[in-house]
Amino acid sequence: MTEQTEQSREMTLEEIRAEIERVDAETAKIVRELLQEEPSQGRGPSRASAVSSAASSAASAGEGAEALAREASVARRNLIREYEHLDSDERFTEEHRIGAAWKAYDKAKPVIEEKAHAARESLLKSADYFEWSSIPFPGGQDIRTQSVELLSLTQGERARIVERLAYENPTIARMKAAGKKTPKEAKPSDILREEYAHGLDVGGPQGGAICRATIQIAQDRGIEVHSLVDEHRRNWQRTHLQNAQEARIQASNIYTRVPLPNYPRPGGIKSLEEASAGKQRSALGLKRKGATAAAQKPRRPHWK
């Protein structure tokens, strides 16, 4: 048995919670770094520097999440081995097997679930930070801001863009009323894409407000933000977007369920999840002992 397995087996619930708090502290540090970054004039370099620092911290949090996921997997395997040992040892009575199996389950359940959920949440936070850093923005400006002045400026630009989206040329309106064929109108996504490019060109607080308002409107209308900004991305921003996608895939692949014993809990079912205990398949989807033979046994025809 490896040293890592021994360490994960010896960790107490308090130590596990402390490890989860450590990972959360790392991800919270990223937010503080982003909010405290001082703006500077010009395009890309200042933002690229801030994003590089955030990406480094997000990558560190991702590594911590992977460690937690491995420890959850080790704890899950140890629980399965405990079940197998109880099932195979003929010295144990049926009553002892049932009691010991559920005791092991109750002990391992909070360990496995807390580690797995903490790993998933940490990976999702890392994905959010990588995705944020993949969006091009005017130098010295940010998608997120606490400045009342910038928020007010953004609201003004938002109202202007919404009005532009709703505008209809009077001549075209008359042609529609008369049932005549009208020229092809610009799609909302095309207008938002044009506005975003305009914001990048303008730069400064005004350009940041335009880009910020454009993203808000796109999200409200269900328009994919990446389709508006992708043509302006640099190579390092595309790398961060790929990292975000990979982190989300890893988060979705983290298994959080705890394998159940092969026997119903003494005294009745305690939860809906435990209702499946003692059936043909475990929480991992593996066939239980005797399930194959039972499945292969021919059924009696309904007419007999």
C-alpha positions in Angstrom: 0.0 0.0 0.0 1.3 3.4 -1.0 2.1 6.2 1.4 -0.6 8.3 -0.1 -3.2 5.6 0.6 -2.1 5.3 4.2 -2.3 9.1 4.7 -5.8 9.4 3.2 -7.0 6.5 5.5 -5.6 8.1 8.6 -7.1 11.6 8.0 -9.8 12.6 10.4 -13.0 14.5 9.5 -11.5 17.7 11.0 -8.4 17.3 8.9 -10.5 16.9 5.8 -12.5 20.0 6.5 -9.3 21.9 7.1 -8.0 20.8 3.7 -11.3 21.9 2.1 -10.9 25.3 3.8 -7.4 25.6 2.4 -8.6 25.1 -1.2 -11.4 27.6 -0.7 -8.8 30.1 0.7 -6.7 29.7 -2.4 -9.6 30.4 -4.8 -10.7 33.4 -2.6 -7.2 34.8 -3.0 -7.7 34.9 -6.7 -10.8 37.2 -6.3 -8.8 39.5 -4.0 -6.0 39.7 -6.5 -8.4 40.6 -9.4 -10.2 43.3 -7.4 -7.0 44.9 -6.0 -5.3 45.0 -9.4 -4.5 48.7 -10.2 -5.6 49.9 -13.6 -3.1 51.4 -16.0 -3.4 53.1 -19.4 -3.0 51.3 -22.7 -4.3 48.0 -24.0 -3.3 44.4 -23.2 -0.2 44.4 -21.1 -1.7 45.4 -17.7 -4.7 43.1 -18.1 -2.5 40.3 -19.3 -0.3 40.6 -16.2 -3.3 40.5 -13.9 -4.8 37.5 -15.7 -1.5 35.7 -15.6 -1.4 36.0 -11.9 -5.1 34.9 -11.6 -4.4 31.9 -14.0 -1.5 30.8 -11.9 -3.6 30.9 -8.7 -6.4 29.1 -10.5 -4.1 26.4 -11.7 -2.8 25.9 -8.1 -6.4 25.6 -6.9 -7.0 23.0 -9.7 -4.1 21.0 -8.5 -5.5 21.0 -4.9 -8.9 19.8 -6.4 -7.2 16.9 -8.2 -5.5 15.9 -4.9 -8.9 15.9 -3.1 -10.5 13.9 -5.9 -7.7 11.3 -5.6 -8.1 11.1 -1.9 -11.9 10.6 -2.3 -11.2 7.8 -4.8 -8.8 6.1 -2.4 -11.4 6.3 0.4 -14.0 4.8 -1.9 -11.7 1.9 -2.9 -10.9 1.3 0.8 -14.6 1.0 1.6 -15.2 -1.4 -1.2 -12.2 -3.6 0.0 -13.8 -3.5 3.5 -17.1 -4.8 2.0 -15.2 -7.5 0.1 -13.3 -8.6 3.2 -16.5 -8.9 5.3 -18.2 -10.9 2.5 -15.4 -13.3 2.0 -14.4 -14.0 5.6 -16.3 -17.1 6.7 -15.6 -16.5 10.4 -18.1 -13.6 10.5 -21.8 -14.2 11.2 -24.4 -12.6 8.9 -25.4 -10.2 11.7 -21.7 -9.1 12.2 -21.3 -8.5 8.4 -24.3 -6.3 8.2 -23.4 -4.2 11.3 -19.8 -3.8 10.3 -20.6 -3.0 6.7 -23.0 -0.2 7.6 -20.6 1.1 10.3 -17.9 1.4 7.7 -20.3 3.1 5.3 -21.4 5.7 7.9 -17.7 6.4 8.7 -16.6 6.8 5.1 -19.6 8.6 3.7 -18.8 12.2 5.0 -15.2 11.7 4.0 -15.9 10.7 0.4 -18.7 13.2 -0.1 -16.9 16.2 1.4 -13.7 15.6 -0.6 -15.5 14.9 -3.9 -17.8 17.9 -3.6 -14.9 20.2 -2.5 -12.8 19.0 -5.5 -15.7 19.6 -7.9 -16.4 23.1 -6.5 -12.7 24.1 -6.7 -12.5 22.9 -10.3 -15.6 24.9 -11.3 -14.2 28.0 -9.6 -10.9 27.6 -11.5 -12.9 27.2 -14.7 -14.7 30.5 -14.1 -11.4 32.4 -13.6 -9.8 30.9 -16.7 -12.9 31.7 -18.7 -12.9 35.3 -17.4 -9.3 35.7 -18.4 -10.0 34.4 -21.9 -12.2 37.4 -22.7 -10.3 40.4 -24.4 -11.0 43.7 -22.7 -9.6 47.3 -23.0 -6.3 47.8 -21.1 -6.8 48.9 -17.5 -10.5 47.8 -17.5 -12.3 44.8 -16.2 -15.5 42.9 -16.8 -16.2 43.1 -13.0 -16.1 46.4 -11.2 -17.2 47.9 -7.9 -16.8 51.4 -9.1 -20.1 53.4 -9.0 -18.9 55.7 -11.8 -18.0 52.8 -14.1 -21.3 51.0 -13.3 -23.2 54.2 -14.1 -21.3 54.6 -17.4 -22.0 50.9 -18.2 -25.7 51.4 -17.6 -25.8 54.4 -20.0 -24.1 52.4 -22.7 -26.4 49.5 -22.1 -29.5 51.8 -22.6 -27.9 53.1 -25.8 -27.2 49.7 -27.3 -30.7 48.4 -26.3 -32.2 51.4 -28.1 -30.1 50.6 -31.1 -31.3 47.0 -31.1 -34.9 48.1 -31.0 -34.6 50.8 -33.6 -36.4 50.3 -36.9 -35.9 52.6 -39.9 -39.1 54.5 -40.7 -38.8 53.7 -44.4 -38.5 50.0 -43.6 -41.5 50.2 -41.3 -43.6 51.8 -44.0 -42.5 49.1 -46.5 -43.5 46.4 -44.0 -46.9 48.0 -43.5 -47.5 48.1 -47.2 -46.5 44.5 -47.5 -43.5 45.2 -49.6 -40.2 43.3 -49.6 -37.7 44.9 -47.2 -33.9 44.8 -47.1 -32.3 42.2 -44.9 -31.9 43.7 -41.4 -28.8 43.2 -39.2 -29.1 40.4 -36.6 -28.8 41.4 -32.9 -25.7 39.2 -32.6 -24.1 41.2 -35.5 -24.9 44.5 -33.8 -23.5 43.3 -30.5 -20.3 42.0 -32.2 -19.9 45.4 -33.9 -20.4 47.2 -30.5 -17.8 45.0 -28.8 -15.2 45.7 -31.4 -16.0 49.4 -31.1 -15.5 49.2 -27.3 -12.0 47.6 -27.8 -11.0 50.3 -30.2 -12.2 53.2 -28.0 -10.5 51.8 -24.9 -10.3 53.4 -21.5 -13.4 53.6 -19.2 -15.7 54.4 -22.1 -14.6 51.4 -24.1 -14.7 49.2 -21.0 -18.3 50.3 -20.4 -19.3 49.5 -24.0 -17.8 46.0 -23.8 -19.3 45.4 -20.3 -22.8 46.5 -21.5 -22.5 44.3 -24.6 -21.7 41.2 -22.6 -24.6 41.9 -20.2 -27.1 42.3 -23.1 -25.8 39.1 -24.8 -26.2 37.1 -21.6 -29.7 38.5 -21.1 -30.8 37.6 -24.6 -29.2 34.1 -24.6 -26.5 35.1 -27.2 -23.2 33.2 -26.8 -20.6 35.7 -25.5 -17.7 33.7 -27.0 -19.1 34.2 -30.5 -18.9 38.0 -30.0 -15.3 38.1 -28.7 -13.5 35.1 -30.2 -12.1 37.0 -33.2 -10.3 39.4 -30.8 -8.6 36.7 -28.7 -4.9 36.3 -28.5 -3.2 32.9 -28.2 -2.8 33.1 -24.5 -6.5 33.9 -24.1 -7.4 30.9 -26.2 -5.2 28.7 -24.0 -7.1 30.0 -20.9 -10.4 29.2 -22.6 -9.2 25.6 -23.3 -8.1 25.3 -19.6 -11.6 26.4 -18.5 -13.3 23.8 -20.7 -10.9 21.1 -19.4 -11.6 22.1 -15.8 -15.3 21.8 -16.3 -14.9 18.3 -17.9 -12.8 17.2 -14.9 -15.4 18.6 -12.5 -18.2 16.6 -14.3 -16.2 13.4 -14.1 -15.7 13.5 -10.3 -17.8 10.8 -8.8 -19.5 11.8 -5.6 -21.6 8.8 -4.6 -20.6 6.4 -1.9 -20.8 2.6 -2.6 -23.5 0.9 -0.5 -23.3 -2.3 1.4 -24.7 -5.5 0.0 -27.3 -5.7 2.8 -30.3 -3.5 3.8 -29.7 -1.3 6.8 -30.7 -2.9 10.1 -33.9 -1.3 11.4 -35.1 -0.1 8.1 -34.1 2.4 5.3 -32.7 5.7 6.6 -32.7 7.5 3.2 -33.9 7.2 -0.4 -30.3 6.4 -1.5 -30.1 3.5 0.9 -33.2 2.0 -0.6 -31.1 0.4 -3.3 -28.9 -1.4 -0.7 -29.2 -5.2 -1.1 -30.3 -5.1 -4.7 -28.6 -6.4 -7.7 -26.4 -3.4 -8.3 -24.4 -1.2 -6.0 -24.1 2.6 -6.0 -21.1 2.2 -8.4 -23.3 0.2 -10.8 -21.4 -3.0 -10.3 -23.3 -6.3 -10.1 -23.6 -7.8 -6.6 -22.9 -11.4 -5.8 -25.5 -13.7 -7.1 -27.0 -11.1 -9.4 -25.6 -12.7 -12.5 -27.0 -16.1 -11.7 -30.4 -14.6 -10.8 -30.5 -12.6 -14.0 -29.7 -15.7 -16.1 -32.4 -17.9 -14.5 -35.2 -18.4 -17.0 -38.5 -16.8 -16.2 -41.6 -18.9 -15.9 -43.9 -18.2 -18.9 -46.9 -16.2 -17.9 -49.3 -18.8 -19.3 -48.2 -21.5 -16.8 
